[in-house]
Amino acid sequence: MMKKILTVFFLACLSCVAMAQDNVIDEIVWVVGDDAILRSDVEAQRLYMQNEGERLDGDPYCVIPERMAIQKLYLNQAKIDSIEASESQVIQQADQWVNWAINQIGSREKVEEYFGKKISQIRDEQKEKFREQQIVSEMQRNLIGEIKLTPSEIRKFYNQLSKDSLPTIPTTVEVQIITIEPKIPFDVTDAIKARLRDFTEQINSGKMEFSTLARLYSEDPGSAARGGELGFMSKTDLLPEFANVAFNLSDPKRVSQIVQTEYGYHIIQLIEKRGNRINCRHILLKPKVSEKELTDATVRMDSLYTDLKADKFSFEEAATFVSYDKDTRNNKGLMVNQNHEGNNYGTPKFEMQELPQEVGKVVYDMQVGDISKPFTMITDKQKEVVAIVKLKSRTEQHKANLSDDFQAMKNLVEQQKREELLDNWIKKKQKSTYVRIAEGWRNCDFKYPGWVKE
């Protein structure tokens, strides 16, 4: 998902640059409330879609500005409702975009030369784009609220569909997993703690700034470039161990004690408190796994694999009592789909491309009931672990039916309800919002005809 978002913004920016280089005259083509939509905005999006081979159902000079106008409606309402974006997420997304752009073009200097702007300016512009995107999503969630469906509503929806219109459900699998983390020797963790204590002494003595050390040494790629700054966050935005220490800081000149989390070891410095939110810096150091520790973990997993094949205990028992993966061990090792955009979110069903890459490669050739040999993988916490998996079930591609695909049908009904709610809100909001469309941009078959007022 992030890669897709980054690509959209990247190509849109390149399109804007191309227009500037071709000396295209800009103009205001729409006004929605107090906000203007420029011809360059529309053209940038059109060029992006052209590059992607994306086809629109209608004239792009009608469809694209209407989509932008709808976004303006959401943003205007968000101001009224005091909806804000998570600054930490905005900063992280903008940083990822800048790093991705640097990788695409070749260097920071080439990016600055191409866009004719400093990296800091480019980052600020992307922050605004991501901020708006996040606010629109939150506004939509608020408008939709919680959709509650009864089984009879879902059955009614299914029965109204013709056989030809039933969706095709891709092949899905259910996978159980056991992981073992390599043991980190005490001398490695002691060395990390000693290094963080040295950083603290340098900061307290005035020899070095916290932000400078973060830029040089922090292993959190999202915040290191900003001097370790995380942006304003609430307690629930942070890991509990980190939050407990960070929210107890009161003196911006002091450095926290060393904090251990699942990501590694941190020191923290308070920047500012605002109500129940704080902005702080941190430096993260991660223990490095050596080949020896990785080999030792693999040997332990080999032994477990042998015992499982000999039926000394079940995979479910091993997952519960042996696995290091706290997200699955209380579920007998069964993985849960975390893809918010898919039809199987919150269920144990995965389409093959939704599985972690290393797991997908192993599962692809397995039969139901098979247990894999040990393999290494990188977790979502960026830890290298040794894993084995069991293929619990596989459901081949088929036309949707209620007995096997109730959740997928429920998701379809929910999506239909969401679209109806948002459509009705847009039509209502059009009536109370000032809209002006430039001559030459009005003669369109808009999805929502209420833009042009008699």
C-alpha positions as CSV (number, residue, x, y, z in Angstrom):
1,M,0.0,0.0,0.0
2,M,2.7,2.5,1.0
3,K,4.6,1.8,-2.3
4,K,1.5,2.5,-4.3
5,I,0.9,5.8,-2.4
6,L,4.5,6.8,-2.9
7,T,4.3,6.1,-6.6
8,V,1.2,8.2,-6.9
9,F,2.8,11.2,-5.3
10,F,6.1,10.7,-7.1
11,L,4.7,10.6,-10.5
12,A,2.3,13.4,-9.8
13,C,5.3,15.5,-8.7
14,L,7.2,14.6,-11.8
15,S,4.2,15.6,-13.9
16,C,4.1,19.0,-12.2
17,V,7.8,19.5,-13.0
18,A,7.2,18.4,-16.6
19,M,4.4,21.0,-16.9
20,A,6.6,23.7,-15.5
21,Q,9.4,22.9,-17.9
22,D,6.9,23.0,-20.8
23,N,5.8,26.5,-19.7
24,V,2.1,25.5,-19.4
25,I,0.0,28.4,-18.2
26,D,-1.8,27.6,-15.0
27,E,-5.3,28.7,-14.0
28,I,-8.0,28.1,-11.3
29,V,-10.5,25.7,-12.8
30,W,-12.6,25.0,-9.7
31,V,-13.3,26.7,-6.4
32,V,-14.8,24.6,-3.6
33,G,-15.5,26.6,-0.4
34,D,-12.3,28.6,0.1
35,D,-10.1,26.1,-1.8
36,A,-9.0,26.3,-5.4
37,I,-8.2,23.5,-7.8
38,L,-5.6,24.4,-10.4
39,R,-5.3,23.2,-14.0
40,S,-1.8,22.0,-13.1
41,D,-3.3,19.8,-10.3
42,V,-5.6,18.1,-12.8
43,E,-3.0,17.8,-15.4
44,A,-0.5,16.2,-13.0
45,Q,-3.1,13.5,-12.0
46,R,-4.0,12.9,-15.6
47,L,-0.4,12.3,-16.6
48,Y,0.1,10.0,-13.7
49,M,-3.0,7.9,-14.7
50,Q,-1.7,7.9,-18.3
51,N,1.7,6.6,-17.2
52,E,0.0,3.9,-15.1
53,G,-2.3,2.9,-18.0
54,E,-5.3,3.6,-15.8
55,R,-8.5,4.3,-17.7
56,L,-11.3,6.6,-16.5
57,D,-15.0,6.2,-17.1
58,G,-15.4,9.5,-18.8
59,D,-13.5,12.7,-19.7
60,P,-10.4,13.0,-17.4
61,Y,-10.9,16.8,-17.3
62,C,-14.3,16.1,-15.8
63,V,-13.7,13.1,-13.6
64,I,-10.4,14.2,-12.0
65,P,-11.4,17.7,-10.9
66,E,-14.7,16.2,-9.5
67,R,-12.7,13.7,-7.4
68,M,-10.5,16.6,-6.1
69,A,-13.6,18.6,-5.3
70,I,-15.0,15.7,-3.3
71,Q,-11.8,15.7,-1.3
72,K,-12.1,19.4,-0.7
73,L,-15.6,18.7,0.8
74,Y,-14.2,16.2,3.2
75,L,-11.3,18.6,4.2
76,N,-13.7,21.5,4.8
77,Q,-15.9,19.4,7.0
78,A,-12.8,18.1,8.9
79,K,-11.9,21.6,9.8
80,I,-15.4,22.2,11.2
81,D,-15.2,18.9,13.2
82,S,-11.6,19.6,14.3
83,I,-10.3,16.4,12.8
84,E,-6.5,16.2,12.7
85,A,-3.9,13.9,11.3
86,S,-1.4,11.9,13.3
87,E,1.7,14.0,12.9
88,S,4.0,11.1,13.6
89,Q,2.5,9.1,10.8
90,V,2.6,12.1,8.4
91,I,6.3,12.6,9.1
92,Q,7.0,8.9,8.7
93,Q,5.2,8.8,5.4
94,A,6.9,11.9,4.1
95,D,10.3,10.6,5.1
96,Q,9.6,7.3,3.3
97,W,8.5,9.2,0.2
98,V,11.7,11.4,0.2
99,N,13.9,8.3,0.7
100,W,12.0,6.5,-2.1
101,A,12.4,9.5,-4.4
102,I,16.2,9.6,-3.7
103,N,16.5,5.9,-4.6
104,Q,14.5,6.4,-7.8
105,I,16.5,9.5,-9.0
106,G,19.9,8.6,-7.6
107,S,20.9,11.1,-4.9
108,R,19.6,14.0,-2.7
109,E,21.4,16.4,-4.9
110,K,19.7,15.0,-8.1
111,V,16.3,15.2,-6.4
112,E,16.9,18.8,-5.4
113,E,18.1,19.6,-8.9
114,Y,15.2,17.9,-10.6
115,F,12.5,19.6,-8.5
116,G,14.3,22.9,-8.2
117,K,13.8,22.8,-4.4
118,K,15.6,21.8,-1.2
119,I,14.9,18.4,0.3
120,S,13.3,20.2,3.3
121,Q,10.8,22.0,1.0
122,I,10.0,18.8,-0.9
123,R,9.5,16.9,2.4
124,D,7.1,19.7,3.7
125,E,5.1,19.5,0.5
126,Q,4.7,15.8,0.8
127,K,3.8,16.1,4.5
128,E,0.9,18.3,3.5
129,K,-0.3,15.7,0.9
130,F,-0.1,12.8,3.3
131,R,-1.8,15.0,6.0
132,E,-4.7,15.7,3.7
133,Q,-5.0,12.1,2.7
134,Q,-5.1,10.9,6.3
135,I,-7.7,13.6,7.3
136,V,-9.9,12.6,4.4
137,S,-9.8,8.9,5.5
138,E,-10.6,9.8,9.1
139,M,-13.4,12.1,8.0
140,Q,-14.9,9.2,6.0
141,R,-14.6,6.9,8.9
142,N,-16.4,9.4,11.1
143,L,-19.2,9.8,8.6
144,I,-19.7,6.1,8.1
145,G,-19.5,5.1,11.8
146,E,-20.0,1.5,12.7
147,I,-21.9,-0.6,10.2
148,K,-23.9,-3.4,11.8
149,L,-25.3,-6.1,9.6
150,T,-27.5,-9.0,10.4
151,P,-26.9,-12.5,8.8
152,S,-30.3,-12.1,7.1
153,E,-29.2,-8.9,5.4
154,I,-26.1,-10.6,4.0
155,R,-28.2,-13.6,2.9
156,K,-30.6,-11.3,1.2
157,F,-27.8,-9.5,-0.7
158,Y,-26.3,-12.9,-1.8
159,N,-29.7,-14.2,-3.0
160,Q,-30.3,-11.1,-5.1
161,L,-27.1,-11.6,-7.0
162,S,-27.2,-13.5,-10.3
163,K,-24.7,-16.3,-10.8
164,D,-22.8,-14.3,-13.3
165,S,-22.4,-11.4,-10.9
166,L,-21.1,-13.5,-8.0
167,P,-17.5,-12.4,-7.2
168,T,-14.7,-14.9,-7.8
169,I,-12.9,-15.6,-4.6
170,P,-9.1,-16.2,-5.1
171,T,-7.3,-19.1,-3.6
172,T,-6.9,-18.6,0.1
173,V,-4.9,-20.4,2.8
174,E,-4.8,-20.7,6.6
175,V,-1.3,-20.9,8.0
176,Q,0.0,-21.7,11.5
177,I,3.5,-20.5,12.5
178,I,6.1,-21.1,15.2
179,T,9.1,-18.7,15.5
180,I,12.3,-18.8,17.5
181,E,14.3,-15.7,18.1
182,P,18.1,-16.1,18.1
183,K,19.5,-15.5,21.6
184,I,21.4,-12.3,22.0
185,P,24.5,-12.7,24.1
186,F,24.7,-10.6,27.3
187,D,27.9,-9.0,26.1
188,V,26.1,-7.7,23.0
189,T,23.3,-6.1,25.0
190,D,25.8,-4.8,27.5
191,A,27.8,-3.1,24.8
192,I,24.6,-1.4,23.4
193,K,23.7,-0.1,26.9
194,A,27.2,1.1,27.4
195,R,27.0,3.0,24.1
196,L,23.7,4.6,25.0
197,R,25.1,5.6,28.4
198,D,28.0,7.2,26.6
199,F,25.5,9.1,24.4
200,T,23.7,10.3,27.5
201,E,27.0,11.6,29.1
202,Q,27.9,13.4,25.9
203,I,24.5,15.1,25.8
204,N,24.4,16.0,29.5
205,S,28.0,17.4,29.4
206,G,27.1,19.6,26.4
207,K,29.6,17.9,24.1
208,M,26.9,16.7,21.6
209,E,23.3,17.5,20.9
210,F,20.8,14.7,21.2
211,S,19.6,15.4,17.6
212,T,23.1,15.1,16.2
213,L,23.7,11.7,17.8
214,A,20.3,10.5,16.6
215,R,21.1,11.5,13.0
216,L,24.5,9.8,13.2
217,Y,23.7,6.6,15.1
218,S,20.0,5.9,15.6
219,E,18.7,2.8,13.8
220,D,15.2,4.0,13.5
221,P,15.2,5.1,9.8
222,G,11.9,7.0,10.1
223,S,13.1,9.4,12.7
224,A,17.0,9.5,12.5
225,A,17.0,12.0,9.6
226,R,14.9,14.3,11.8
227,G,17.3,14.1,14.7
228,G,15.2,11.4,16.3
229,E,12.0,13.5,16.5
230,L,8.8,11.5,16.5
231,G,6.2,14.2,16.3
232,F,3.3,14.7,18.7
233,M,1.8,11.4,19.8
234,S,-0.7,10.1,22.4
235,K,0.1,7.2,24.8
236,T,-1.7,4.8,22.7
237,D,0.4,5.7,19.6
238,L,3.5,4.3,21.4
239,L,4.6,1.0,22.8
240,P,3.7,0.8,26.5
241,E,7.3,0.5,27.7
242,F,8.3,3.5,25.7
243,A,5.2,5.5,26.6
244,N,5.5,4.9,30.3
245,V,9.0,6.5,30.3
246,A,8.4,9.2,27.7
247,F,5.2,10.6,29.4
248,N,7.0,10.7,32.8
249,L,9.7,13.1,31.4
250,S,9.3,16.7,32.5
251,D,12.6,18.4,31.8
252,P,13.6,18.8,28.1
253,K,17.2,19.0,29.1
254,R,17.3,15.5,30.7
255,V,17.7,12.2,28.9
256,S,15.7,9.2,30.0
257,Q,16.9,5.9,31.4
258,I,17.5,3.2,28.8
259,V,14.2,1.6,27.6
260,Q,13.9,-1.8,26.1
261,T,11.1,-2.5,23.6
262,E,10.6,-5.2,21.0
263,Y,12.5,-3.0,18.5
264,G,15.7,-2.7,20.6
265,Y,17.1,-0.2,23.2
266,H,16.2,3.5,23.3
267,I,17.1,6.7,25.1
268,I,14.5,9.5,25.0
269,Q,14.4,13.3,25.3
270,L,11.3,15.3,25.8
271,I,10.7,18.2,23.4
272,E,7.2,19.5,24.3
273,K,4.0,18.4,26.0
274,R,0.5,19.5,24.7
275,G,-2.3,18.1,26.8
276,N,-2.3,14.3,26.5
277,R,0.2,14.4,23.6
278,I,4.0,14.7,23.6
279,N,6.7,15.3,21.1
280,C,10.0,13.6,21.9
281,R,13.3,12.4,20.3
282,H,14.8,9.0,20.7
283,I,17.9,7.1,19.7
284,L,17.3,3.4,18.9
285,L,20.1,0.8,18.9
286,K,19.3,-2.8,17.8
287,P,21.2,-5.9,18.9
288,K,22.9,-7.6,15.8
289,V,22.3,-11.3,15.3
290,S,25.5,-13.1,14.5
291,E,25.7,-16.2,12.2
292,K,26.4,-18.3,15.3
293,E,23.2,-17.2,17.1
294,L,21.2,-17.7,14.0
295,T,22.7,-21.2,13.5
296,D,22.0,-22.1,17.1
297,A,18.3,-21.0,16.7
298,T,18.1,-23.1,13.5
299,V,19.4,-26.1,15.4
300,R,16.8,-25.7,18.1
301,M,14.1,-25.4,15.5
302,D,15.4,-28.5,13.7
303,S,15.0,-30.4,16.9
304,L,11.5,-29.1,17.3
305,Y,10.7,-30.0,13.7
306,T,11.9,-33.6,14.3
307,D,9.8,-33.9,17.4
308,L,6.7,-32.7,15.5
309,K,7.3,-35.2,12.7
310,A,7.6,-37.9,15.3
311,D,4.2,-36.8,16.8
312,K,5.7,-36.2,20.2
313,F,3.4,-33.3,20.5
314,S,1.1,-31.3,18.2
315,F,2.0,-28.2,16.2
316,E,-0.7,-26.4,18.2
317,E,0.9,-27.3,21.5
318,A,4.3,-26.3,20.3
319,A,3.0,-22.9,19.0
320,T,1.3,-22.2,22.4
321,F,4.3,-23.1,24.6
322,V,7.4,-22.6,22.4
323,S,6.8,-19.9,19.9
324,Y,8.2,-16.4,20.4
325,D,5.5,-14.8,18.3
326,K,3.1,-13.3,20.9
327,D,0.6,-12.4,18.2
328,T,-0.1,-16.0,17.3
329,R,1.0,-18.2,20.2
330,N,-2.3,-17.6,22.0
331,N,-4.1,-18.6,18.9
332,K,-2.4,-22.0,18.5
333,G,0.0,-20.4,16.0
334,L,-2.8,-19.4,13.6
335,M,-1.9,-16.2,11.7
336,V,-4.5,-13.5,11.4
337,N,-4.8,-11.3,8.2
338,Q,-3.9,-7.7,8.9
339,N,-4.5,-6.3,5.4
340,H,-7.2,-3.6,6.1
341,E,-7.9,-3.3,2.4
342,G,-8.6,-7.0,1.7
343,N,-11.7,-9.0,2.0
344,N,-10.1,-11.3,4.7
345,Y,-9.1,-8.7,7.2
346,G,-9.3,-10.0,10.8
347,T,-9.7,-13.6,9.7
348,P,-7.2,-16.4,9.4
349,K,-7.6,-16.5,5.6
350,F,-4.8,-15.1,3.3
351,E,-4.5,-14.7,-0.4
352,M,-1.0,-15.8,-1.3
353,Q,0.2,-12.3,-2.0
354,E,-1.0,-11.2,1.5
355,L,1.4,-13.6,3.3
356,P,4.8,-12.4,4.4
357,Q,7.1,-13.0,1.4
358,E,9.2,-15.7,3.1
359,V,6.1,-17.5,4.3
360,G,4.4,-17.3,0.9
361,K,7.4,-18.9,-0.8
362,V,7.4,-21.9,1.6
363,V,3.6,-22.4,1.6
364,Y,3.2,-22.2,-2.2
365,D,4.2,-25.9,-2.7
366,M,2.8,-27.3,0.5
367,Q,-0.1,-29.7,0.9
368,V,-2.7,-29.3,3.7
369,G,-1.3,-30.7,6.9
370,D,2.3,-30.4,5.8
371,I,4.9,-28.8,8.2
372,S,7.7,-26.9,6.6
373,K,11.4,-27.3,7.4
374,P,12.9,-24.4,9.3
375,F,13.6,-21.1,7.4
376,T,14.6,-17.6,8.3
377,M,12.4,-14.5,7.9
378,I,12.2,-10.9,8.8
379,T,9.2,-10.0,11.0
380,D,7.2,-6.8,10.8
381,K,9.3,-5.7,13.8
382,Q,12.3,-6.0,11.5
383,K,13.7,-8.9,13.6
384,E,15.4,-11.9,12.0
385,V,13.8,-15.1,13.3
386,V,13.8,-18.8,12.5
387,A,10.3,-20.2,11.6
388,I,8.4,-23.3,10.7
389,V,4.8,-23.2,9.3
390,K,2.0,-25.7,8.9
391,L,-0.6,-25.4,6.1
392,K,-3.9,-25.7,7.9
393,S,-6.2,-25.3,5.0
394,R,-6.3,-24.3,1.3
395,T,-9.5,-23.2,-0.5
396,E,-9.0,-23.0,-4.3
397,Q,-10.4,-20.2,-6.4
398,H,-14.1,-20.4,-6.8
399,K,-17.4,-18.4,-7.2
400,A,-18.5,-17.0,-3.9
401,N,-20.9,-19.0,-1.7
402,L,-22.3,-18.2,1.7
403,S,-21.0,-21.4,3.4
404,D,-17.3,-20.7,2.5
405,D,-17.3,-17.0,2.0
406,F,-19.6,-15.4,4.5
407,Q,-17.0,-12.9,5.6
408,A,-16.2,-11.9,2.0
409,M,-20.0,-11.3,1.3
410,K,-20.3,-9.4,4.5
411,N,-17.4,-7.1,3.4
412,L,-19.2,-6.5,0.0
413,V,-22.4,-5.5,1.8
414,E,-20.5,-3.2,4.1
415,Q,-18.7,-1.6,1.2
416,Q,-22.1,-1.0,-0.5
417,K,-23.4,0.6,2.7
418,R,-20.3,2.8,3.0
419,E,-20.7,4.0,-0.6
420,E,-24.4,4.8,0.0
421,L,-23.7,6.7,3.1
422,L,-20.9,8.8,1.6
423,D,-22.8,9.4,-1.7
424,N,-25.8,10.8,0.4
425,W,-23.4,13.0,2.4
426,I,-21.7,14.4,-0.7
427,K,-25.1,15.2,-2.3
428,K,-26.2,17.0,0.9
429,K,-22.9,18.8,1.3
430,Q,-23.0,20.1,-2.3
431,K,-26.1,22.1,-1.5
432,S,-24.5,24.1,1.3
433,T,-21.0,24.6,-0.2
434,Y,-19.9,27.4,-2.5
435,V,-18.7,26.0,-5.8
436,R,-17.5,27.8,-8.8
437,I,-16.4,26.1,-12.0
438,A,-14.6,27.9,-14.8
439,E,-16.1,28.2,-18.3
440,G,-15.0,25.3,-20.4
441,W,-14.9,22.9,-17.4
442,R,-18.7,22.8,-16.6
443,N,-20.0,20.8,-19.6
444,C,-19.5,17.5,-18.0
445,D,-21.6,14.4,-17.1
446,F,-20.6,14.6,-13.4
447,K,-21.3,11.7,-11.0
448,Y,-22.8,14.2,-8.7
449,P,-24.8,16.8,-10.8
450,G,-25.2,19.2,-7.9
451,W,-21.9,21.0,-8.6
452,V,-23.4,23.2,-11.2
453,K,-26.1,25.3,-9.5
454,E,-28.7,27.0,-11.5
